[in-house]
Every structure is written in C-alpha cells, then in structure tokens.
Amino acid sequence: MPTDTRVRTPFAPALDMPPAFRLVSLREVGDAFARAQEIAADEGAGTLVWVGRFDLVEFAVVLEPDEPLRAARRALYAGMAALADALAVHAPPEKPIGFDWPDAIRVDGGLVGGGRLAWPVDAREDSAPRWLVFGASIRTVAMSDAAAGLRPIEAALEDEGFDDLGSGRLIESFARHLMVLIDAWQESGFGVVAQSYLTRLPAEPGMERTIDGVGDLLVRRKGKLDVKKHRLLPALAVPSWLDPNTGAPRA
C-alpha cells in the first residue's frame, strides 16, 4: 500500500529488520495489536510491536496510507500475502499454505492463525486515515491435549515441520516481504498484491476472482456476467480465525 515508511528512532537490534522498521518488544502478557494502535499516532509508520511468546508468533505493524480509508483497507491483503510468503520461506518442501477469505491462514489445511486490521475510530471513509495497524498471530505450538492427527481444524508450525522457526525469524521474513509488496503496489498498482493473495485461496474450477477498489472480493463464473460480492468491511469486524476467549487462533 502506498505509505510513508519513515521512523523516528532506530529499530531494536534484537532482530535483523529492514531499516524502515522500528521494533517494540512486549512481554508475554502484552497485546501487540492493541499496543500498536495505542502508539500508532506517535510512533508512526514502520513501528512493529512484537510479543515474546513461545506458543504464538504475535505482532502488529503500523502503516500510514495515502489513500482514502475505503481503499486503504486493502492493506489487509498485503499483510496476509507477506505473512504467507514468509511462512513459505521456512516451510518444508511442497507444504501448502493458503487462505480462508479474507483473514485466516492455513498450513496443509490446518488453521494456524490469521491477520486483522484496525484504523482510528474517527477516520472518514473518503479521507486517508492517520494510521492503519495490521496485526497477526500464528500458532507455533499446539497447547491442546489432542494428538496432531486428531486436530482436523487446529494446526501449529511445530507439528507441520517448521523446525526451529522462532517468532523472530518469521517476523524478519514478514517485514522483508511486506516491503517488497508495498514497493510493488507503489510502482505497479494494487493488482500485484491482489494476485499474490488470490493465488492462495482454495481453487474453484471455472471461477474468476478479483478484488475491487474497496477490497471486496468479486467472484464470477467464466463466461457469465453475474458477480457475487464478498464485502471486506463487515468481514473485518470479527476475525474469523480468532478465539475471543483466549485471544489466540481458534482450536
């Protein structure tokens, strides 16, 4: 998404982050998504809040779009695509990584987590918001008692063969992939981001899928004129992958 990537202070040296990012680390009891929203206006674009948990990769990044809010929400797709690309770098060979529209991410069919998006409560649809926050949580270790093969919905990176992938390494990869997608968006338009995202949706033979200017998913059967629209804004209200009781991906 077109954005000002300035930062006000150097990023923390604990992770090898691109220079456009400033790292803010929280303890395990912290909430990266909430904290990023609290400091977004003061800290600015590129601030990445990270919670040091062993069972989750939990982080949130601040963006400063220069598009009206209705269009800027498409940043969700850039964040999701960057997250999937980062996972793919560290995945075992041929391990499929895909999405449930718009915000859930699966590894080999099992839910590992997802992304979400926030903006100022007083932001206007026809004006650029002061900030956006893209947050994500990825389950690294399954905490339930069931064996891995008995959890058809839940998945964890450890069980999927992501050996020794610490949350720091995944965040480093995410930051680099996000910068690549943002640069491509600026240079070539949103279509590059849309294509990166759409290729990870479940295959629907005979169907064409596009993302419109406000982030809605449009689905049309080839050769037909009728279009089914999936609206992004209502879908963002309640993340599909998030367990509200635990604040972690659904089991």
Phi and psi in degrees as a GROMACS rama.xvg file:
@    title "Ramachandran Plot"
@    xaxis  label "Phi"
@    yaxis  label "Psi"
@TYPE xy
-52.8667  124.897  PRO-2
-158.705  151.805  THR-3
-83.8598  119.003  ASP-4
-100.707  22.2949  THR-5
-65.8906  154.902  ARG-6
-134.33  159.049  VAL-7
-98.7916  -23.0841  ARG-8
-139.41  158.688  THR-9
-62.2861  149.603  PRO-10
-72.4829  157.358  PHE-11
-65.9902  142.742  ALA-12
-77.5412  -0.430721  PRO-13
-65.9352  -29.599  ALA-14
-121.922  152.987  LEU-15
-88.2999  84.1937  ASP-16
-100.739  152.278  MET-17
-57.9734  148.663  PRO-18
-63.5388  -13.3992  PRO-19
-77.4045  -6.0202  ALA-20
-109.738  144.798  PHE-21
-121.326  123.87  ARG-22
-90.1632  133.039  LEU-23
-120.843  116.126  VAL-24
-99.5866  137.526  SER-25
-117.982  159.268  LEU-26
-76.1826  173.654  ARG-27
-59.0778  -26.6327  GLU-28
-82.5911  -3.03194  VAL-29
-76.8325  165.959  GLY-30
-122.98  103.659  ASP-31
-62.7612  -42.3646  ALA-32
-64.4065  -45.5532  PHE-33
-67.319  -42.8611  ALA-34
-65.1932  -39.3096  ARG-35
-61.915  -38.1845  ALA-36
-67.1665  -37.6386  GLN-37
-63.0664  -37.318  GLU-38
-104.307  -0.468527  ILE-39
-56.7637  -45.7592  ALA-40
-65.4608  -34.4851  ALA-41
-85.9346  -39.7539  ASP-42
-87.3938  -30.9397  GLU-43
84.0079  -178.386  GLY-44
-60.8011  143.661  ALA-45
92.3484  -10.5251  GLY-46
-68.7964  125.411  THR-47
-122.825  116.959  LEU-48
-97.2813  131.315  VAL-49
-129.835  131.072  TRP-50
-101.028  127.199  VAL-51
-82.975  81.2422  GLY-52
-111.996  151.267  ARG-53
-87.7657  -23.378  PHE-54
-98.2301  -12.1049  ASP-55
-138.563  145.719  LEU-56
-94.0084  108.938  VAL-57
-125.583  122.185  GLU-58
-155.8  167.648  PHE-59
-151.377  142.704  ALA-60
-125.218  141.375  VAL-61
-92.6512  133.603  VAL-62
-122.918  154.049  LEU-63
-126.784  92.7451  GLU-64
-75.8014  157.743  PRO-65
-115.33  20.1605  ASP-66
-111.178  158.151  GLU-67
-57.4177  151.403  PRO-68
-53.9118  -40.6435  LEU-69
-58.9376  -31.4951  ARG-70
-92.3745  -32.3959  ALA-71
-65.7766  -23.1002  ALA-72
-62.0467  -15.4144  ARG-73
-62.8687  -9.31244  ARG-74
-57.1643  -25.5751  ALA-75
-55.3308  -42.2548  LEU-76
-67.1265  -36.4299  TYR-77
-64.832  -43.4319  ALA-78
-63.9527  -42.5953  GLY-79
-65.2896  -43.9119  MET-80
-64.1663  -40.8493  ALA-81
-64.1506  -38.5676  ALA-82
-65.644  -43.7335  LEU-83
-64.8192  -40.763  ALA-84
-64.0788  -37.386  ASP-85
-65.9698  -42.0327  ALA-86
-63.1293  -40.0476  LEU-87
-61.4344  -33.5261  ALA-88
-60.5816  -36.2915  VAL-89
-103.196  -0.306698  HIS-90
-76.8044  153.306  ALA-91
-61.1755  156.927  PRO-92
-54.3613  135.604  PRO-93
62.9597  19.3006  GLU-94
-79.4987  115.655  LYS-95
-73.121  135.857  PRO-96
-124.52  121.586  ILE-97
-141.958  176.512  GLY-98
-117.241  150.909  PHE-99
-103.27  122.296  ASP-100
-60.923  138.33  TRP-101
-101.644  -8.87753  PRO-102
-129.742  -1.72635  ASP-103
-101.134  147.673  ALA-104
-125.405  136.399  ILE-105
-123.458  147.642  ARG-106
-119.374  117.248  VAL-107
53.3302  38.5744  ASP-108
88.216  -14.6422  GLY-109
-94.8587  138.635  GLY-110
-72.1357  122.651  LEU-111
-110.66  -16.4533  VAL-112
157.457  -149.753  GLY-113
174.53  -168.999  GLY-114
-125.977  166.732  GLY-115
-152.663  165.997  ARG-116
-135.914  141.38  LEU-117
-133.543  157.556  ALA-118
-150.797  165.056  TRP-119
-59.7947  142.247  PRO-120
-64.8391  -24.9475  VAL-121
-97.866  9.70433  ASP-122
-68.0839  143.675  ALA-123
-98.193  143.693  ARG-124
-60.7006  -31.5481  GLU-125
-98.0415  10.956  ASP-126
-129.511  153.197  SER-127
-67.8074  128.361  ALA-128
-70.4889  155.073  PRO-129
-62.3124  -32.0556  ARG-130
-160.329  160.15  TRP-131
-126.248  153.22  LEU-132
-127.542  121.55  VAL-133
-99.8512  122.329  PHE-134
-118.016  153.159  GLY-135
-147.467  150.196  ALA-136
-136.772  131.19  SER-137
-127.405  126.991  ILE-138
-76.3431  123.889  ARG-139
-99.1972  -32.8286  THR-140
-132.483  128.883  VAL-141
-75.601  128.452  ALA-142
-98.847  -7.56316  MET-143
-76.2011  165.593  SER-144
-83.2603  -16.4391  ASP-145
-69.9011  148.957  ALA-146
-68.6946  156.184  ALA-147
-55.3312  -41.5477  ALA-148
-70.7386  -12.7027  GLY-149
-99.8217  8.65296  LEU-150
-113.112  81.936  ARG-151
-67.3755  -23.1727  PRO-152
-99.7022  -49.2333  ILE-153
-75.8082  142.795  GLU-154
-143.736  159.829  ALA-155
-140.973  147.414  ALA-156
-58.8044  -37.3434  LEU-157
-59.588  -42.5866  GLU-158
-72.6923  -21.9168  ASP-159
-93.3567  8.65912  GLU-160
92.1581  12.7326  GLY-161
-85.0959  74.5616  PHE-162
-69.7185  134.053  ASP-163
56.5577  31.5597  ASP-164
-92.7788  96.0499  LEU-165
-73.1418  159.193  GLY-166
-61.7669  -31.9124  SER-167
-62.5159  -41.8364  GLY-168
-65.8991  -39.1348  ARG-169
-67.0763  -40.2823  LEU-170
-65.3401  -39.6686  ILE-171
-58.3032  -46.4909  GLU-172
-64.7953  -42.5506  SER-173
-57.5033  -46.6878  PHE-174
-59.8231  -41.2315  ALA-175
-67.8628  -43.3034  ARG-176
-67.4758  -35.3458  HIS-177
-63.8235  -41.8839  LEU-178
-62.6064  -39.9347  MET-179
-61.6467  -44.6379  VAL-180
-69.4755  -38.9358  LEU-181
-62.7735  -43.7902  ILE-182
-61.537  -41.5904  ASP-183
-65.3855  -38.8039  ALA-184
-60.7772  -44.8917  TRP-185
-65.2574  -40.0753  GLN-186
-82.4073  -38.9182  GLU-187
-122.848  -4.20457  SER-188
98.597  170.122  GLY-189
-67.1971  -20.0944  PHE-190
-54.4564  -32.7312  GLY-191
-64.3394  -43.8083  VAL-192
-65.4628  -45.2998  VAL-193
-58.0989  -44.124  ALA-194
-63.2884  -41.6863  GLN-195
-62.1139  -37.968  SER-196
-74.683  -48.8189  TYR-197
-63.0869  -30.0103  LEU-198
-66.7697  -14.3266  THR-199
-102.23  4.13125  ARG-200
-77.7674  153.506  LEU-201
-57.3676  139.018  PRO-202
-64.4942  137.317  ALA-203
-129.047  93.496  GLU-204
-54.2861  134.837  PRO-205
81.1427  2.58412  GLY-206
-111.693  143.732  MET-207
-111.136  136.069  GLU-208
-128.028  136.217  ARG-209
-138.624  165.733  THR-210
-118.79  126.856  ILE-211
-86.7734  -172.22  ASP-212
-69.6609  -12.6427  GLY-213
-113.416  10.9543  VAL-214
90.8035  1.66238  GLY-215
-72.422  142.946  ASP-216
-88.8438  125.057  LEU-217
-109.729  127.22  LEU-218
-122.5  128.128  VAL-219
-140.782  137.071  ARG-220
-74.888  136.429  ARG-221
-55.3316  132.177  LYS-222
85.684  -3.51341  GLY-223
-110.592  157.612  LYS-224
-96.0896  -25.7833  LEU-225
-66.0252  133.233  ASP-226
-121.58  131.632  VAL-227
-97.5705  127.335  LYS-228
-107.114  130.11  LYS-229
-108.638  112.368  HIS-230
-80.6112  130.466  ARG-231
-72.7574  -45.5435  LEU-232
-56.621  -49.3994  LEU-233
-62.3659  -33.5703  PRO-234
-67.4986  -27.4079  ALA-235
-76.318  -15.6755  LEU-236
-63.6819  -38.6354  ALA-237
-132.159  104.203  VAL-238
-55.0668  129.218  PRO-239
-68.5357  -24.1917  SER-240
-97.0404  -9.61637  TRP-241
-93.9884  131.161  LEU-242
-86.6645  111.247  ASP-243
-65.7746  -19.9637  PRO-244
-79.5445  -32.96  ASN-245
-105.547  -19.2079  THR-246
72.6321  14.5143  GLY-247
-123.286  171.477  ALA-248
-57.8979  145.25  PRO-249
-59.0415  145.309  ARG-250
